[in-house]
Amino acid sequence: MSDKKKKSSAKAQSDFIRFMLLTGLGGIIILLITLFVVAATMTNKKPKSKEESPKEEKAPVERQATGEMEEVIGVVIKSPGNDTIQILNVENEKEIVLQIENGVEMKDIYGQSMSLKEFKVGDMVETKYDKGNMVPKYLRISGEAWEQDRVKNVKINLEGKTIEIGNNIYTYTNNLISMYKGDPISIDQIDSIDELTLRGYKNYVWFIDVKASHGYINITASKDEEGTVEIDNGMTLPIKEAKNIAVTEGQHKVVIKKEGYEPIAKNVQVDSMQTVEIDLGEMQKKVGRLHVVAKGVSDYKVFINNVEYPGNEAILLEYGDYHLVVKKEGYKDWNKDFKMNEEVKRIDVELQKEEVPQFVKVSIDTNPTGAEVYIDDSFIGISPIDAQVPYGQHKISLIKEGYSPLHIPVSLDETQKQRSFLFTLQEAANE
């Protein structure tokens, strides 16, 4: 074999060995990747915890009939299911769940057949059931229970747990069912004006159905507000007592009257347990027309509470108390207090002429001037001075420091319109 062939054979073997090594290495890598993916997948599949694992549904325990029967009277306390009904034994107040099967006799109080779904919460029923499998022989609306339908003025004593219907007094327990329009309500939300249907057994009430509930009407007014509130032409009370008046739900007519104001008449809708507010600020004062007539004179002035009004026109005044003054020159003022409480009111006035005294213009001067001038001991001023002095007898007195006082009687009569006096003062003599 030549050297050339030997070299070619050696190269071929080397290439084969390299190929095998690479192929093996690639297989190892693929195997490792596959193992990694499998491991990751297994890691994500964690076993569910006890909380996450679905609960095992226990098969209902089948109760066996024992043949031991029990008769009870009870009240339905929950709407019937597909094949069960829950009642409360009114003798011992224990809850009973009855299993209704085919063949169970179910009747109303008149003996007519009923379906299970026709029994309602609050029905008083009588039943006889097997104490083992709780399957009743019959389930009937009780004829031994009593019912008071749509009664009013029911008095509930929450402390004594008694219910008074007319002359009868009944007792109730914590298991009493009270409902309004299919929903439970608290017994303390029931008012004596509500319309109720009650069911019970012997002297106990077990169910109350509120057929018509109540709301409230509240009059917003001060404590000393005077007037009346009338509701539905049947209830009248003072405004100051009209706080949260309980009335049956529905429409009500409210009339509010207050002296001096236009009455309010409203139709209000009162919903169950809601309060309707009526504010007296809506009331408007009544307004009347006042005519003040002064007999035999014209151009007189009218003042009401010191506000001037024309004397010959109607005056619009709100109802209330006022003070009237009528004035005219040459006449005495006419005064009167009056109450405006009519749509039209007339006040007649007779004015009296004023007695005007006759005066004389008196001019008084002194020598020297500057003396104090008094007429009838009333200070008039300092001389020289003019004054209007009525007719009659008067005394003029003059006083000046350093001079002797001077007192002079004078007589003024109707023939004199003006008189002038000049008086000379004498110096006072030294002691």
Order of alpha helices (4+ residues) and beta strands (2+ residues): alpha-beta-beta-beta-beta-beta-beta-beta-beta-beta-beta-beta-beta-beta-beta-beta-beta-beta-beta-beta-beta-beta-beta-beta-beta-beta-beta-beta-beta-beta-beta-beta-beta-beta-beta-beta
